[in-house]
Amino acid sequence: MCSGQHNGFLLGDSGYPCLRFLMTPILHPASPAEERFNMSLCRTRVLVEQTFGILKRRFQCLHGELRTSPQNAVKYVMACAVLHNIGIDQGDIINIATDDVDLPPPNDIPFIPVPGQNDGAVMRGHLVAHFF
């Protein structure tokens, strides 16, 4: 594993291929577990996108292009997140309710898996079987 690389998953919509590190919705869920997986993935993506929106509104430097190296861009985003959390701790942020998150309609762009490159579907199947 490369230095600086982390374990975990990126979340994408169905316009992206399902890869070992990039989880996407199941196009045609065939079980309640697969439906729960899709709902969880969608709700999490919405919350992440809302969080990015909040940070971009609060910190103008994140609103456009960061003209720096990727390594420095990560530091800037992390600094903004830390400052935002300090603001929350100090009570200067209005708490936004996330219980009734409006879920966007599923993306209708299907991904056609390439034979031999379907390790993401195997990983997704493992997640569904063991956690949903």
Phi, psi and omega in degrees: 000138181288151175297137180088352179273140184244154171280148179144192183228146164267152179247134180224168175272182187287359174282349180255155175286147174279117181239168182305327182254356183235106182269134179233163181295157174277122187298318181231081182300134184250003181210162175301325179297318179293324177294319178296320177302310181301316180296317180296315180298315181295314180298320180293317178300318180298315180296319178296315180296321177297319179297316176300319179298317178298314180296320180294323178290325184280325184240104184301333180297338180268353185286333180238208181279134173272113182270077180203179179288157176304323180297318178287325178301318177300317179297319180295315180295317178297319179298318178297319179296318179296313179298321177298315179295323175298318177301317177299314179299328180276356176082018181264011179242134174284129180289123181264123178291135180240012181292324183251057180290129176282120181274133178288159176295149181297148178287129184267010179276106183284149174255128178262113182295144177268130179306135179088351180239035186253027181296336177294320178295324177294315179296317179298317177300321177297315179299315180298314184294326187259343185234351183234000000 
